[in-house]
Amino acid sequence: MSAPWWFWAAFNAAVLLLLLLDLGLLTKRDRAIPVKEALVRSGAFFVLAMLFCAGIFAFYGDTPEIRSQKGLEFLTGYLIEWSLSVDNIFVFVLVFSHFQVPARYQHRVLFWGIIGALVMRGTLILVGAALIQTFHWIMVGFGLFLIWSGWKMLRAIDTEPDLESNRVLAWVKSRWRVTETYEGDRFFVRREGRLFLTPLALVLVLIELTDLVFALDSIPAIFAITTDPFIVYTANVFAILGLRAMYFALAGVIHRFHYLKYGLSIVLMIVGAKMLANYAADGKAVPVEYALLLTVAIIGGSIVLSLVKTAARAPAEGFAEAWRGWVPFTRSRRPAAPPD
């Protein structure tokens, strides 16, 4: 089934209202967001997602069986997208630390980064849904791509990226003038009639680039769960909406979640294998509820393992691990020894 047009209109209007509320009323300019406030906001977005999921279970479908199936698809898809969004936070911490972005400006970068992410993901979802409807065999390509992405992520977990070597930033710097220092929270400034980028604009470019590349992983992953564009889109939007608040809630303790990277890599490979198996069996090999249980077990287990293994680790040592991983179009400086 496909959602009626007014489902799309009502949902996007609600998202626009949330964004306006977040930018205009809840977030004051040039102010760092405290951890307690970030936790409240992150929890609020999670509650909204669960309320929406309850609405899917109750109303989205003509029969109880269809509504139950769609509800499970949304819940599984949201959990996968939410989990993969945590990997974005590792990159955000690394980028903000490298460029020494003041905490009071980070929320502005993430806000516009999320706006860009919503537009990019919406476009990719529409393109992906059209491709699947026209060329069903493309599911095989998506499945193989997810397995390769999971393996690539797994290999890059303990590498240290050299952000100075980022090819996209080098290209931007070669074509635009860039100020030496930050100009408040501005992305552009004009000096003597000439337009300059600020270092904050370079950070935004890297954040947008990162989300685009991560979207190429996460969107095929949820297409392995459902091909309903409305479910794919809404699960992505809810995961992205809570990303900024989750960053401020977890940035200070992200080093405690080191083993989550392994769990995410494994989930990507398993989801890719599920996509291949379902294609071979005409969509009947792995039920959605099995995928949900397996995802919860892997993600939950990797979080618990992370918290247990890093409990006695010194903060400085832990934060050094948080600066490792893969950043798009960036060479690795050197491999690092795995944690004890």
Secondary structure as a PSIPRED ss2 file (coil, helix, strand):
# PSIPRED VFORMAT (PSIPRED V4.0)

   1 M C   1.000  0.000  0.000
   2 S C   1.000  0.000  0.000
   3 A C   1.000  0.000  0.000
   4 P C   1.000  0.000  0.000
   5 W H   0.000  1.000  0.000
   6 W H   0.000  1.000  0.000
   7 F H   0.000  1.000  0.000
   8 W H   0.000  1.000  0.000
   9 A H   0.000  1.000  0.000
  10 A H   0.000  1.000  0.000
  11 F H   0.000  1.000  0.000
  12 N H   0.000  1.000  0.000
  13 A H   0.000  1.000  0.000
  14 A H   0.000  1.000  0.000
  15 V H   0.000  1.000  0.000
  16 L H   0.000  1.000  0.000
  17 L H   0.000  1.000  0.000
  18 L H   0.000  1.000  0.000
  19 L H   0.000  1.000  0.000
  20 L H   0.000  1.000  0.000
  21 L H   0.000  1.000  0.000
  22 D H   0.000  1.000  0.000
  23 L H   0.000  1.000  0.000
  24 G H   0.000  1.000  0.000
  25 L H   0.000  1.000  0.000
  26 L H   0.000  1.000  0.000
  27 T C   1.000  0.000  0.000
  28 K C   1.000  0.000  0.000
  29 R C   1.000  0.000  0.000
  30 D C   1.000  0.000  0.000
  31 R C   1.000  0.000  0.000
  32 A C   1.000  0.000  0.000
  33 I C   1.000  0.000  0.000
  34 P C   1.000  0.000  0.000
  35 V H   0.000  1.000  0.000
  36 K H   0.000  1.000  0.000
  37 E H   0.000  1.000  0.000
  38 A H   0.000  1.000  0.000
  39 L H   0.000  1.000  0.000
  40 V H   0.000  1.000  0.000
  41 R H   0.000  1.000  0.000
  42 S H   0.000  1.000  0.000
  43 G H   0.000  1.000  0.000
  44 A H   0.000  1.000  0.000
  45 F H   0.000  1.000  0.000
  46 F H   0.000  1.000  0.000
  47 V H   0.000  1.000  0.000
  48 L H   0.000  1.000  0.000
  49 A H   0.000  1.000  0.000
  50 M H   0.000  1.000  0.000
  51 L H   0.000  1.000  0.000
  52 F H   0.000  1.000  0.000
  53 C H   0.000  1.000  0.000
  54 A H   0.000  1.000  0.000
  55 G H   0.000  1.000  0.000
  56 I H   0.000  1.000  0.000
  57 F H   0.000  1.000  0.000
  58 A H   0.000  1.000  0.000
  59 F H   0.000  1.000  0.000
  60 Y C   1.000  0.000  0.000
  61 G C   1.000  0.000  0.000
  62 D C   1.000  0.000  0.000
  63 T C   1.000  0.000  0.000
  64 P H   0.000  1.000  0.000
  65 E H   0.000  1.000  0.000
  66 I H   0.000  1.000  0.000
  67 R H   0.000  1.000  0.000
  68 S H   0.000  1.000  0.000
  69 Q H   0.000  1.000  0.000
  70 K H   0.000  1.000  0.000
  71 G H   0.000  1.000  0.000
  72 L H   0.000  1.000  0.000
  73 E H   0.000  1.000  0.000
  74 F H   0.000  1.000  0.000
  75 L H   0.000  1.000  0.000
  76 T H   0.000  1.000  0.000
  77 G H   0.000  1.000  0.000
  78 Y H   0.000  1.000  0.000
  79 L H   0.000  1.000  0.000
  80 I H   0.000  1.000  0.000
  81 E H   0.000  1.000  0.000
  82 W H   0.000  1.000  0.000
  83 S H   0.000  1.000  0.000
  84 L H   0.000  1.000  0.000
  85 S H   0.000  1.000  0.000
  86 V H   0.000  1.000  0.000
  87 D H   0.000  1.000  0.000
  88 N H   0.000  1.000  0.000
  89 I H   0.000  1.000  0.000
  90 F H   0.000  1.000  0.000
  91 V H   0.000  1.000  0.000
  92 F H   0.000  1.000  0.000
  93 V H   0.000  1.000  0.000
  94 L H   0.000  1.000  0.000
  95 V H   0.000  1.000  0.000
  96 F H   0.000  1.000  0.000
  97 S H   0.000  1.000  0.000
  98 H H   0.000  1.000  0.000
  99 F C   1.000  0.000  0.000
 100 Q C   1.000  0.000  0.000
 101 V C   1.000  0.000  0.000
 102 P C   1.000  0.000  0.000
 103 A H   0.000  1.000  0.000
 104 R H   0.000  1.000  0.000
 105 Y H   0.000  1.000  0.000
 106 Q H   0.000  1.000  0.000
 107 H H   0.000  1.000  0.000
 108 R H   0.000  1.000  0.000
 109 V H   0.000  1.000  0.000
 110 L H   0.000  1.000  0.000
 111 F H   0.000  1.000  0.000
 112 W H   0.000  1.000  0.000
 113 G H   0.000  1.000  0.000
 114 I H   0.000  1.000  0.000
 115 I H   0.000  1.000  0.000
 116 G H   0.000  1.000  0.000
 117 A H   0.000  1.000  0.000
 118 L H   0.000  1.000  0.000
 119 V H   0.000  1.000  0.000
 120 M H   0.000  1.000  0.000
 121 R H   0.000  1.000  0.000
 122 G H   0.000  1.000  0.000
 123 T H   0.000  1.000  0.000
 124 L H   0.000  1.000  0.000
 125 I H   0.000  1.000  0.000
 126 L H   0.000  1.000  0.000
 127 V H   0.000  1.000  0.000
 128 G H   0.000  1.000  0.000
 129 A H   0.000  1.000  0.000
 130 A H   0.000  1.000  0.000
 131 L H   0.000  1.000  0.000
 132 I H   0.000  1.000  0.000
 133 Q H   0.000  1.000  0.000
 134 T H   0.000  1.000  0.000
 135 F C   1.000  0.000  0.000
 136 H C   1.000  0.000  0.000
 137 W C   1.000  0.000  0.000
 138 I H   0.000  1.000  0.000
 139 M H   0.000  1.000  0.000
 140 V H   0.000  1.000  0.000
 141 G H   0.000  1.000  0.000
 142 F H   0.000  1.000  0.000
 143 G H   0.000  1.000  0.000
 144 L H   0.000  1.000  0.000
 145 F H   0.000  1.000  0.000
 146 L H   0.000  1.000  0.000
 147 I H   0.000  1.000  0.000
 148 W H   0.000  1.000  0.000
 149 S H   0.000  1.000  0.000
 150 G H   0.000  1.000  0.000
 151 W H   0.000  1.000  0.000
 152 K H   0.000  1.000  0.000
 153 M H   0.000  1.000  0.000
 154 L H   0.000  1.000  0.000
 155 R H   0.000  1.000  0.000
 156 A H   0.000  1.000  0.000
 157 I C   1.000  0.000  0.000
 158 D C   1.000  0.000  0.000
 159 T E   0.000  0.000  1.000
 160 E E   0.000  0.000  1.000
 161 P E   0.000  0.000  1.000
 162 D C   1.000  0.000  0.000
 163 L H   0.000  1.000  0.000
 164 E H   0.000  1.000  0.000
 165 S H   0.000  1.000  0.000
 166 N C   1.000  0.000  0.000
 167 R H   0.000  1.000  0.000
 168 V H   0.000  1.000  0.000
 169 L H   0.000  1.000  0.000
 170 A H   0.000  1.000  0.000
 171 W H   0.000  1.000  0.000
 172 V H   0.000  1.000  0.000
 173 K H   0.000  1.000  0.000
 174 S H   0.000  1.000  0.000
 175 R H   0.000  1.000  0.000
 176 W C   1.000  0.000  0.000
 177 R C   1.000  0.000  0.000
 178 V E   0.000  0.000  1.000
 179 T C   1.000  0.000  0.000
 180 E C   1.000  0.000  0.000
 181 T C   1.000  0.000  0.000
 182 Y C   1.000  0.000  0.000
 183 E C   1.000  0.000  0.000
 184 G C   1.000  0.000  0.000
 185 D C   1.000  0.000  0.000
 186 R C   1.000  0.000  0.000
 187 F C   1.000  0.000  0.000
 188 F E   0.000  0.000  1.000
 189 V E   0.000  0.000  1.000
 190 R E   0.000  0.000  1.000
 191 R E   0.000  0.000  1.000
 192 E C   1.000  0.000  0.000
 193 G C   1.000  0.000  0.000
 194 R E   0.000  0.000  1.000
 195 L E   0.000  0.000  1.000
 196 F E   0.000  0.000  1.000
 197 L E   0.000  0.000  1.000
 198 T C   1.000  0.000  0.000
 199 P H   0.000  1.000  0.000
 200 L H   0.000  1.000  0.000
 201 A H   0.000  1.000  0.000
 202 L H   0.000  1.000  0.000
 203 V H   0.000  1.000  0.000
 204 L H   0.000  1.000  0.000
 205 V H   0.000  1.000  0.000
 206 L H   0.000  1.000  0.000
 207 I H   0.000  1.000  0.000
 208 E H   0.000  1.000  0.000
 209 L H   0.000  1.000  0.000
 210 T H   0.000  1.000  0.000
 211 D H   0.000  1.000  0.000
 212 L H   0.000  1.000  0.000
 213 V H   0.000  1.000  0.000
 214 F H   0.000  1.000  0.000
 215 A H   0.000  1.000  0.000
 216 L H   0.000  1.000  0.000
 217 D H   0.000  1.000  0.000
 218 S H   0.000  1.000  0.000
 219 I H   0.000  1.000  0.000
 220 P H   0.000  1.000  0.000
 221 A H   0.000  1.000  0.000
 222 I H   0.000  1.000  0.000
 223 F H   0.000  1.000  0.000
 224 A C   1.000  0.000  0.000
 225 I C   1.000  0.000  0.000
 226 T C   1.000  0.000  0.000
 227 T C   1.000  0.000  0.000
 228 D C   1.000  0.000  0.000
 229 P H   0.000  1.000  0.000
 230 F H   0.000  1.000  0.000
 231 I H   0.000  1.000  0.000
 232 V H   0.000  1.000  0.000
 233 Y H   0.000  1.000  0.000
 234 T H   0.000  1.000  0.000
 235 A H   0.000  1.000  0.000
 236 N H   0.000  1.000  0.000
 237 V H   0.000  1.000  0.000
 238 F H   0.000  1.000  0.000
 239 A H   0.000  1.000  0.000
 240 I H   0.000  1.000  0.000
 241 L H   0.000  1.000  0.000
 242 G C   1.000  0.000  0.000
 243 L H   0.000  1.000  0.000
 244 R H   0.000  1.000  0.000
 245 A H   0.000  1.000  0.000
 246 M H   0.000  1.000  0.000
 247 Y H   0.000  1.000  0.000
 248 F H   0.000  1.000  0.000
 249 A H   0.000  1.000  0.000
 250 L H   0.000  1.000  0.000
 251 A H   0.000  1.000  0.000
 252 G H   0.000  1.000  0.000
 253 V H   0.000  1.000  0.000
 254 I H   0.000  1.000  0.000
 255 H H   0.000  1.000  0.000
 256 R H   0.000  1.000  0.000
 257 F H   0.000  1.000  0.000
 258 H C   1.000  0.000  0.000
 259 Y C   1.000  0.000  0.000
 260 L H   0.000  1.000  0.000
 261 K H   0.000  1.000  0.000
 262 Y H   0.000  1.000  0.000
 263 G H   0.000  1.000  0.000
 264 L H   0.000  1.000  0.000
 265 S H   0.000  1.000  0.000
 266 I H   0.000  1.000  0.000
 267 V H   0.000  1.000  0.000
 268 L H   0.000  1.000  0.000
 269 M H   0.000  1.000  0.000
 270 I H   0.000  1.000  0.000
 271 V H   0.000  1.000  0.000
 272 G H   0.000  1.000  0.000
 273 A H   0.000  1.000  0.000
 274 K H   0.000  1.000  0.000
 275 M H   0.000  1.000  0.000
 276 L H   0.000  1.000  0.000
 277 A H   0.000  1.000  0.000
 278 N H   0.000  1.000  0.000
 279 Y H   0.000  1.000  0.000
 280 A H   0.000  1.000  0.000
 281 A C   1.000  0.000  0.000
 282 D C   1.000  0.000  0.000
 283 G C   1.000  0.000  0.000
 284 K C   1.000  0.000  0.000
 285 A C   1.000  0.000  0.000
 286 V C   1.000  0.000  0.000
 287 P C   1.000  0.000  0.000
 288 V H   0.000  1.000  0.000
 289 E H   0.000  1.000  0.000
 290 Y H   0.000  1.000  0.000
 291 A H   0.000  1.000  0.000
 292 L H   0.000  1.000  0.000
 293 L H   0.000  1.000  0.000
 294 L H   0.000  1.000  0.000
 295 T H   0.000  1.000  0.000
 296 V H   0.000  1.000  0.000
 297 A H   0.000  1.000  0.000
 298 I H   0.000  1.000  0.000
 299 I H   0.000  1.000  0.000
 300 G H   0.000  1.000  0.000
 301 G H   0.000  1.000  0.000
 302 S H   0.000  1.000  0.000
 303 I H   0.000  1.000  0.000
 304 V H   0.000  1.000  0.000
 305 L H   0.000  1.000  0.000
 306 S H   0.000  1.000  0.000
 307 L H   0.000  1.000  0.000
 308 V H   0.000  1.000  0.000
 309 K H   0.000  1.000  0.000
 310 T C   1.000  0.000  0.000
 311 A C   1.000  0.000  0.000
 312 A C   1.000  0.000  0.000
 313 R C   1.000  0.000  0.000
 314 A C   1.000  0.000  0.000
 315 P H   0.000  1.000  0.000
 316 A H   0.000  1.000  0.000
 317 E H   0.000  1.000  0.000
 318 G H   0.000  1.000  0.000
 319 F H   0.000  1.000  0.000
 320 A H   0.000  1.000  0.000
 321 E H   0.000  1.000  0.000
 322 A H   0.000  1.000  0.000
 323 W C   1.000  0.000  0.000
 324 R C   1.000  0.000  0.000
 325 G C   1.000  0.000  0.000
 326 W C   1.000  0.000  0.000
 327 V C   1.000  0.000  0.000
 328 P C   1.000  0.000  0.000
 329 F C   1.000  0.000  0.000
 330 T C   1.000  0.000  0.000
 331 R C   1.000  0.000  0.000
 332 S E   0.000  0.000  1.000
 333 R E   0.000  0.000  1.000
 334 R E   0.000  0.000  1.000
 335 P E   0.000  0.000  1.000
 336 A C   1.000  0.000  0.000
 337 A C   1.000  0.000  0.000
 338 P C   1.000  0.000  0.000
 339 P C   1.000  0.000  0.000
 340 D C   1.000  0.000  0.000
